[in-house]
Amino acid sequence: MIADECLMPKNRSKIKLEENGKSAIFLNPSLDAGLQAIKVDGCVEQKGTRADFVIEYKNRAVVVELKGKDVEKAAKQVLETANQWKHQLSRCDEVAGLIVAERFPKASSKVQIRQDEFRKKYLNPLHVVCCNEEYDFDAVFTFRPLKRRK
């Protein structure tokens, strides 16, 4: 069970996840039964490898890591949290990943290996972006590049 202090308010039209100058804003389609943001790092999990946040909606979850430059480490954090969320806690049927980084080399083979690992394990994408943007929850589950909404 997730402690109340780890749950972020969900009755807003936009849910902003923010840490160390990086942010991701998710559009909340239904205020009454909408997106639920959960603070993982330092709240649900105090130690170990973990991502910053998870956004849940209708048995689906997006694991979000807001990172500076170490995208490979961020990918490991997302993979570990996705595993915990789907298999250990059984909180979702589907999981996708989103890393918001300061920058990353697009041709990084290490990051591509982690993205492939995520895709094979969860049948959904692990997106890596470099902009603080607004995201549609369902769009994160597609393999198309995420469109800029701002």
Backbone as ProteinMPNN parsed JSONL, in Angstrom:
{"seq_chain_A": "MIADECLMPKNRSKIKLEENGKSAIFLNPSLDAGLQAIKVDGCVEQKGTRADFVIEYKNRAVVVELKGKDVEKAAKQVLETANQWKHQLSRCDEVAGLIVAERFPKASSKVQIRQDEFRKKYLNPLHVVCCNEEYDFDAVFTFRPLKRRK", "coords_chain_A": {"N_chain_A": [[0.843, -1.186, 0.0], [0.455, 2.256, -0.728], [1.63, 5.046, 0.978], [-0.25, 7.887, 2.109], [1.146, 10.338, 2.12], [2.839, 10.097, -0.008], [1.324, 10.366, -2.232], [0.311, 12.555, -4.783], [-1.729, 15.498, -5.281], [-4.645, 14.896, -7.271], [-6.705, 16.21, -8.492], [-6.433, 18.158, -10.497], [-6.092, 19.964, -13.589], [-3.67, 19.754, -14.836], [-0.807, 17.904, -14.05], [2.092, 18.472, -12.442], [5.329, 17.309, -12.364], [8.297, 17.745, -10.686], [11.775, 18.334, -10.243], [14.954, 19.297, -9.269], [15.204, 21.344, -11.27], [14.271, 20.113, -13.593], [11.345, 19.06, -15.315], [8.132, 17.503, -15.855], [5.016, 17.701, -17.261], [1.876, 16.391, -16.986], [-1.088, 16.064, -18.784], [-4.27, 16.015, -17.42], [-6.908, 14.075, -18.036], [-9.359, 13.517, -16.797], [-10.715, 14.857, -14.082], [-12.028, 13.809, -11.818], [-11.584, 11.015, -11.659], [-8.934, 10.784, -12.367], [-5.495, 11.026, -13.41], [-3.007, 9.711, -11.237], [-0.376, 10.832, -9.437], [2.637, 9.692, -8.022], [5.093, 9.997, -5.623], [8.097, 8.442, -5.703], [10.943, 8.148, -5.199], [12.524, 8.515, -2.209], [10.15, 8.446, -0.839], [8.004, 6.346, -1.368], [10.006, 4.488, -1.742], [12.898, 4.354, 0.129], [15.543, 3.662, -0.17], [17.99, 2.204, -2.405], [17.88, 1.486, -5.982], [15.856, 3.583, -7.81], [13.221, 5.324, -9.53], [12.082, 8.767, -9.884], [9.262, 9.408, -9.927], [5.955, 7.959, -10.36], [3.271, 7.814, -12.585], [-0.06, 6.984, -12.535], [-2.863, 5.528, -14.215], [-5.833, 4.023, -14.809], [-4.97, 1.145, -14.565], [-2.527, 1.38, -15.847], [0.828, 2.554, -16.003], [3.26, 5.159, -15.922], [6.613, 5.413, -15.57], [8.672, 7.861, -14.288], [11.657, 9.623, -14.601], [13.511, 12.331, -13.647], [16.266, 13.848, -14.734], [19.693, 14.974, -14.679], [22.388, 14.697, -16.376], [23.218, 12.011, -16.538], [22.044, 9.743, -18.264], [22.11, 7.017, -18.716], [22.204, 5.938, -16.109], [19.727, 6.9, -15.272], [18.04, 5.387, -16.922], [18.444, 2.832, -15.852], [17.312, 3.255, -13.345], [14.635, 3.695, -14.041], [13.988, 1.215, -15.214], [14.273, -0.515, -12.975], [12.316, 0.51, -11.216], [10.017, 0.155, -12.781], [9.913, -2.625, -12.867], [9.485, -3.166, -10.159], [6.982, -1.89, -9.815], [5.25, -3.207, -11.584], [5.644, -6.02, -11.191], [6.425, -6.68, -8.474], [4.815, -5.07, -6.769], [2.44, -5.233, -8.121], [0.838, -3.179, -9.327], [0.039, -2.336, -11.808], [-0.982, -3.148, -15.181], [0.233, -2.48, -17.538], [3.235, -0.772, -18.416], [5.178, 2.123, -19.065], [8.032, 4.185, -19.883], [9.628, 7.317, -19.028], [12.171, 9.556, -19.418], [13.384, 12.622, -18.495], [15.889, 14.586, -19.401], [18.802, 16.674, -18.998], [20.542, 16.724, -21.128], [21.489, 14.408, -23.719], [23.41, 12.04, -25.572], [22.202, 11.29, -28.701], [22.97, 9.072, -30.141], [23.842, 7.241, -28.315], [24.9, 4.12, -27.489], [24.615, 2.692, -25.123], [22.35, 3.778, -23.885], [20.457, 3.177, -25.849], [20.518, 0.392, -25.693], [19.378, 0.014, -23.157], [16.84, 1.076, -23.679], [15.911, -0.786, -25.567], [15.938, -3.065, -23.953], [13.935, -2.364, -22.118], [11.731, -2.185, -23.869], [11.527, -4.857, -24.781], [11.007, -6.209, -22.404], [8.689, -4.999, -21.325], [7.049, -4.384, -23.443], [6.512, -1.826, -24.239], [7.446, 1.638, -24.769], [10.512, 3.3, -23.697], [10.98, 6.462, -23.315], [13.279, 9.102, -24.001], [13.809, 12.398, -23.379], [14.7, 15.871, -23.809], [13.539, 18.149, -22.864], [11.593, 20.276, -20.767], [8.354, 19.638, -20.709], [4.827, 19.385, -21.685], [2.852, 16.454, -21.47], [0.813, 13.995, -22.992], [-0.768, 11.396, -21.401], [-1.486, 8.889, -22.649], [0.0, 9.073, -25.011], [2.605, 8.547, -24.259], [2.744, 5.846, -24.245], [3.066, 5.094, -26.835], [5.227, 4.303, -29.621], [6.01, 6.355, -31.155], [7.827, 9.446, -31.575], [7.595, 11.745, -28.871], [5.38, 14.44, -29.072], [5.934, 17.914, -29.004], [4.195, 19.977, -26.8], [4.109, 22.54, -25.913]], "CA_chain_A": [[0.0, 0.0, 0.0], [1.195, 3.506, -0.847], [1.276, 6.002, 2.031], [-0.903, 9.108, 1.62], [2.098, 11.434, 1.911], [3.519, 9.873, -1.286], [0.366, 10.657, -3.302], [0.188, 13.967, -5.119], [-3.124, 15.823, -5.61], [-4.995, 14.494, -8.634], [-7.865, 16.956, -8.976], [-5.938, 19.304, -11.261], [-6.1, 19.701, -15.033], [-2.299, 19.407, -15.2], [-0.028, 17.42, -12.919], [3.485, 18.822, -12.7], [6.365, 16.608, -11.63], [9.436, 18.651, -10.772], [12.902, 18.043, -9.376], [16.256, 19.809, -9.717], [15.088, 22.128, -12.495], [13.656, 19.334, -14.673], [9.922, 18.844, -15.041], [7.244, 16.881, -16.836], [3.632, 18.04, -16.931], [0.931, 15.468, -17.611], [-2.451, 16.563, -18.906], [-5.165, 15.143, -16.669], [-8.141, 14.065, -18.82], [-10.568, 13.369, -15.986], [-10.344, 15.331, -12.758], [-12.613, 13.025, -10.734], [-10.934, 9.702, -11.576], [-7.844, 10.994, -13.3], [-4.125, 10.59, -13.174], [-2.492, 9.743, -9.87], [1.078, 10.932, -9.376], [3.171, 9.119, -6.789], [6.515, 10.258, -5.386], [8.726, 7.165, -5.386], [12.261, 8.352, -4.608], [12.475, 9.173, -0.909], [8.828, 8.332, -0.214], [7.636, 4.927, -1.45], [11.273, 3.781, -1.562], [13.897, 5.194, 0.778], [16.894, 3.274, -0.568], [18.053, 1.377, -3.593], [17.729, 2.117, -7.291], [14.449, 3.896, -8.047], [12.932, 6.539, -10.282], [11.518, 9.847, -9.078], [7.796, 9.417, -9.845], [5.133, 7.099, -11.199], [1.935, 8.33, -12.867], [-0.969, 5.859, -12.783], [-4.193, 5.807, -14.754], [-6.534, 2.839, -15.33], [-4.086, -0.035, -14.65], [-1.338, 1.676, -16.626], [1.737, 3.416, -15.255], [4.441, 5.73, -16.565], [7.694, 5.655, -14.617], [9.303, 9.11, -14.71], [12.911, 10.015, -13.964], [13.956, 13.667, -14.021], [17.706, 13.64, -14.563], [20.614, 15.936, -15.27], [23.128, 14.236, -17.545], [23.513, 10.578, -16.53], [20.851, 9.096, -18.809], [22.223, 5.571, -18.517], [21.762, 5.684, -14.732], [18.276, 7.152, -15.249], [17.387, 4.229, -17.539], [18.486, 1.754, -14.855], [16.333, 3.596, -12.308], [13.3, 3.473, -14.606], [13.81, -0.242, -15.341], [14.091, -1.096, -11.634], [11.013, 0.938, -10.688], [8.986, -0.516, -13.585], [9.847, -3.995, -12.374], [8.836, -3.125, -8.844], [5.585, -1.473, -9.937], [4.453, -4.207, -12.295], [5.777, -7.393, -10.719], [6.469, -6.838, -7.023], [3.653, -4.429, -6.154], [1.271, -5.538, -8.966], [0.008, -1.978, -9.371], [-0.368, -1.992, -13.165], [-0.885, -4.174, -16.212], [1.143, -1.957, -18.56], [4.137, 0.265, -17.915], [6.049, 2.793, -20.027], [9.028, 4.983, -19.18], [9.945, 8.645, -19.53], [13.317, 10.219, -18.8], [13.585, 14.008, -18.905], [17.295, 14.833, -19.097], [19.373, 17.946, -19.422], [20.996, 16.421, -22.488], [22.005, 13.057, -23.881], [23.809, 11.773, -26.955], [21.171, 10.506, -29.374], [23.534, 7.83, -30.658], [24.432, 6.475, -27.219], [24.523, 2.707, -27.574], [24.214, 2.235, -23.793], [20.959, 4.188, -23.684], [19.652, 2.391, -26.783], [20.416, -0.961, -25.128], [18.379, 0.091, -22.076], [15.522, 1.26, -24.306], [15.539, -2.092, -26.13], [15.641, -3.944, -22.811], [12.62, -1.963, -21.609], [10.734, -2.565, -24.876], [11.375, -6.314, -24.782], [10.469, -6.667, -21.123], [7.363, -4.436, -21.018], [6.324, -4.186, -24.708], [6.203, -0.406, -24.327], [8.68, 2.409, -24.93], [11.198, 4.127, -22.718], [11.311, 7.7, -24.027], [14.257, 10.017, -23.419], [13.606, 13.729, -23.944], [15.569, 16.887, -23.208], [12.787, 19.384, -22.646], [10.503, 20.329, -19.81], [7.205, 19.731, -21.605], [3.552, 18.781, -21.316], [2.698, 15.155, -22.116], [-0.439, 13.264, -22.932], [-0.466, 10.102, -20.788], [-1.581, 7.813, -23.638], [1.059, 9.22, -26.019], [3.844, 7.966, -23.746], [2.686, 4.411, -24.525], [3.31, 4.853, -28.259], [6.633, 4.316, -29.987], [6.288, 7.569, -31.921], [8.44, 10.501, -30.759], [6.608, 12.551, -28.161], [5.227, 15.751, -29.687], [6.017, 19.071, -28.1], [2.867, 20.551, -26.593], [4.241, 23.948, -25.506]], "C_chain_A": [[0.887, 1.248, 0.0], [0.707, 4.474, 0.229], [0.703, 7.279, 1.421], [0.084, 10.23, 1.324], [2.888, 11.276, 0.614], [2.621, 10.196, -2.482], [0.284, 12.158, -3.52], [-1.268, 14.251, -5.478], [-3.447, 15.476, -7.059], [-6.174, 15.257, -9.213], [-7.447, 18.255, -9.661], [-5.937, 18.955, -12.74], [-4.712, 19.335, -15.559], [-1.574, 18.974, -13.93], [1.439, 17.637, -13.249], [4.4, 18.04, -11.757], [7.633, 17.431, -11.787], [10.512, 18.247, -9.778], [14.173, 18.567, -10.017], [16.194, 20.525, -11.069], [14.51, 21.396, -13.695], [12.199, 19.116, -14.312], [9.241, 18.117, -16.195], [5.836, 17.192, -16.362], [2.734, 17.089, -17.705], [-0.448, 16.092, -17.615], [-3.392, 15.551, -18.28], [-6.543, 15.146, -17.333], [-9.422, 14.036, -17.991], [-10.236, 13.721, -14.543], [-10.877, 14.442, -11.634], [-11.942, 11.66, -10.575], [-9.699, 9.706, -12.461], [-6.517, 10.423, -12.876], [-3.763, 10.685, -11.699], [-0.975, 9.761, -9.932], [1.547, 10.459, -8.014], [4.664, 9.42, -6.722], [7.15, 8.953, -4.925], [10.026, 7.384, -4.615], [12.134, 9.143, -3.306], [11.128, 9.102, -0.221], [8.369, 6.874, -0.204], [8.874, 4.08, -1.175], [12.298, 4.737, -0.982], [15.323, 4.872, 0.315], [16.839, 2.394, -1.805], [17.889, 2.193, -4.864], [16.257, 2.334, -7.557], [14.33, 5.193, -8.833], [12.282, 7.569, -9.357], [10.018, 9.707, -8.848], [7.199, 8.28, -10.664], [3.793, 7.813, -11.355], [1.071, 7.129, -13.213], [-2.293, 6.36, -13.346], [-4.75, 4.511, -15.335], [-5.603, 1.65, -15.583], [-2.884, 0.14, -15.58], [-0.472, 2.624, -15.805], [2.86, 3.913, -16.151], [5.444, 6.018, -15.453], [8.495, 6.845, -15.138], [10.571, 9.356, -13.892], [13.321, 11.366, -14.529], [15.452, 13.73, -13.697], [18.495, 14.771, -15.188], [21.233, 15.367, -16.525], [23.294, 12.727, -17.628], [22.283, 9.772, -16.958], [20.917, 7.58, -18.646], [21.771, 5.181, -17.107], [20.252, 5.867, -14.624], [17.527, 5.959, -15.831], [17.366, 3.042, -16.581], [17.446, 1.995, -13.764], [14.907, 3.333, -12.801], [13.021, 1.974, -14.727], [13.532, -0.884, -13.985], [12.711, -0.735, -11.064], [9.874, 0.289, -11.464], [8.806, -1.952, -13.121], [9.126, -4.058, -11.029], [7.34, -2.858, -8.994], [4.721, -2.57, -10.544], [4.484, -5.573, -11.625], [5.734, -7.548, -9.2], [5.23, -6.253, -6.34], [2.348, -4.729, -6.894], [0.296, -4.368, -9.043], [-0.467, -1.637, -10.782], [-0.248, -3.213, -14.069], [0.125, -3.785, -17.289], [1.997, -0.872, -17.945], [4.973, 0.806, -19.071], [7.015, 3.655, -19.218], [9.276, 6.316, -19.852], [11.111, 9.202, -18.722], [13.391, 11.623, -19.371], [14.987, 14.365, -18.446], [17.718, 16.214, -19.566], [19.857, 17.832, -20.862], [21.435, 14.962, -22.519], [22.401, 12.851, -25.332], [22.8, 10.843, -27.622], [21.692, 9.152, -29.866], [24.159, 6.965, -29.559], [23.954, 5.026, -27.263], [24.063, 2.181, -26.216], [22.754, 2.585, -23.503], [20.042, 3.381, -24.602], [19.483, 0.955, -26.297], [19.372, -0.991, -24.015], [16.965, 0.275, -22.64], [15.033, -0.047, -24.91], [15.172, -3.078, -25.027], [14.244, -3.639, -22.254], [11.519, -2.428, -22.564], [10.474, -4.067, -24.869], [10.69, -6.819, -23.513], [9.021, -6.227, -20.906], [6.492, -4.178, -22.252], [5.833, -2.754, -24.875], [7.509, 0.371, -24.362], [9.227, 3.007, -23.638], [11.679, 5.351, -23.489], [12.389, 8.467, -23.265], [14.095, 11.342, -24.145], [14.486, 14.724, -23.191], [14.837, 18.185, -22.892], [11.765, 19.216, -21.535], [9.239, 20.618, -20.616], [5.922, 19.247, -20.936], [3.392, 17.496, -22.117], [1.288, 14.635, -21.944], [-0.092, 11.853, -22.441], [-0.453, 8.981, -21.826], [-0.462, 7.873, -24.676], [2.371, 8.594, -25.56], [3.884, 6.458, -24.018], [2.876, 4.09, -26.006], [4.809, 4.906, -28.53], [6.985, 5.515, -30.869], [6.994, 8.579, -31.011], [7.351, 11.35, -30.103], [6.585, 13.947, -28.771], [5.32, 16.833, -28.624], [4.647, 19.712, -28.015], [2.949, 22.013, -26.215], [4.644, 24.792, -26.688]], "O_chain_A": [[1.933, 1.282, 0.648], [-0.496, 4.693, 0.37], [1.123, 7.702, 0.344], [-0.115, 10.995, 0.38], [3.542, 12.222, 0.177], [3.099, 10.29, -3.612], [0.199, 12.934, -2.568], [-1.976, 13.351, -5.931], [-2.646, 15.721, -7.961], [-6.598, 14.967, -10.331], [-8.035, 19.312, -9.431], [-5.797, 17.788, -13.107], [-4.588, 18.687, -16.598], [-1.71, 19.596, -12.876], [1.966, 17.067, -14.204], [4.266, 18.099, -10.534], [8.008, 17.779, -12.906], [10.226, 17.873, -8.641], [14.433, 18.301, -11.19], [17.062, 20.317, -11.917], [14.279, 22.021, -14.73], [11.857, 19.001, -13.136], [9.709, 18.12, -17.333], [5.502, 16.973, -15.197], [2.822, 16.994, -18.929], [-0.926, 16.586, -16.593], [-3.317, 14.36, -18.579], [-7.277, 16.126, -17.207], [-10.466, 14.494, -18.456], [-9.549, 12.962, -13.859], [-10.232, 14.332, -10.591], [-11.755, 11.2, -9.448], [-9.447, 8.76, -13.207], [-6.433, 9.475, -12.096], [-4.163, 11.62, -11.005], [-0.357, 8.817, -10.423], [0.946, 10.775, -6.987], [5.406, 9.128, -7.659], [6.786, 8.418, -3.878], [10.193, 6.867, -3.51], [11.693, 10.292, -3.304], [10.969, 9.641, 0.874], [8.348, 6.238, 0.849], [8.803, 3.078, -0.464], [12.539, 5.809, -1.538], [16.209, 5.723, 0.402], [15.779, 1.905, -2.196], [17.775, 3.418, -4.829], [15.478, 1.381, -7.536], [15.22, 6.043, -8.803], [11.975, 7.278, -8.201], [9.542, 9.865, -7.724], [7.85, 7.717, -11.544], [3.246, 8.347, -10.391], [1.426, 6.341, -14.089], [-2.773, 7.443, -13.011], [-4.172, 3.963, -16.274], [-5.474, 1.205, -16.723], [-2.299, -0.84, -16.04], [-0.985, 3.405, -15.005], [3.348, 3.193, -17.022], [5.159, 6.768, -14.52], [8.944, 6.844, -16.284], [10.558, 9.304, -12.662], [13.462, 11.526, -15.741], [15.849, 13.672, -12.533], [18.027, 15.44, -16.109], [20.688, 15.523, -17.618], [23.497, 12.208, -18.726], [21.579, 9.197, -16.128], [19.888, 6.931, -18.459], [21.04, 4.206, -16.935], [19.574, 5.081, -13.962], [16.493, 5.558, -15.298], [16.369, 2.323, -16.511], [16.78, 1.063, -13.313], [14.075, 2.81, -12.059], [11.932, 1.518, -14.378], [12.634, -1.719, -13.873], [12.027, -1.588, -10.498], [8.864, -0.09, -10.87], [7.681, -2.437, -12.997], [8.264, -4.909, -10.809], [6.523, -3.531, -8.365], [3.609, -2.83, -10.084], [3.443, -6.22, -11.505], [5.073, -8.454, -8.692], [4.665, -6.871, -5.438], [1.266, -4.504, -6.352], [-0.909, -4.534, -8.853], [-1.293, -0.739, -10.947], [0.472, -4.167, -13.776], [0.786, -4.641, -17.876], [1.55, -0.14, -17.062], [5.418, 0.055, -19.939], [6.837, 3.834, -18.013], [9.157, 6.448, -21.07], [11.042, 9.305, -17.497], [13.455, 11.801, -20.588], [15.253, 14.439, -17.246], [17.074, 16.832, -20.414], [19.619, 18.707, -21.695], [21.716, 14.36, -21.482], [21.788, 13.43, -26.229], [22.574, 9.729, -27.149], [20.924, 8.198, -29.99], [24.927, 6.05, -29.857], [22.768, 4.742, -27.097], [23.2, 1.305, -26.163], [22.015, 1.777, -22.941], [18.969, 2.948, -24.181], [18.416, 0.365, -26.471], [18.571, -1.922, -23.942], [16.009, -0.31, -22.13], [13.856, -0.382, -24.779], [14.209, -3.834, -25.156], [13.474, -4.552, -21.957], [10.51, -2.989, -22.138], [9.323, -4.499, -24.944], [9.887, -7.752, -23.561], [8.215, -6.986, -20.368], [5.328, -3.798, -22.121], [4.852, -2.506, -25.575], [8.563, -0.168, -24.024], [8.517, 3.189, -22.649], [12.662, 5.284, -24.226], [12.405, 8.476, -22.034], [14.224, 11.412, -25.368], [14.951, 14.452, -22.084], [15.475, 19.216, -22.675], [11.154, 18.159, -21.382], [9.075, 21.717, -21.145], [5.924, 18.772, -19.8], [3.749, 17.443, -23.294], [0.657, 14.809, -20.902], [0.782, 11.195, -23.007], [0.498, 8.201, -21.875], [-0.021, 6.835, -25.168], [3.167, 8.154, -26.389], [4.962, 5.863, -24.017], [2.848, 2.92, -26.388], [5.566, 5.49, -27.754], [8.134, 5.666, -31.281], [6.779, 8.567, -29.799], [6.319, 11.635, -30.711], [7.631, 14.565, -28.966], [4.845, 16.674, -27.5], [4.008, 19.963, -29.037], [1.916, 22.682, -26.199], [4.807, 26.005, -26.554]]}, "name": "protein", "num_of_chains": 1, "seq": "MIADECLMPKNRSKIKLEENGKSAIFLNPSLDAGLQAIKVDGCVEQKGTRADFVIEYKNRAVVVELKGKDVEKAAKQVLETANQWKHQLSRCDEVAGLIVAERFPKASSKVQIRQDEFRKKYLNPLHVVCCNEEYDFDAVFTFRPLKRRK"}
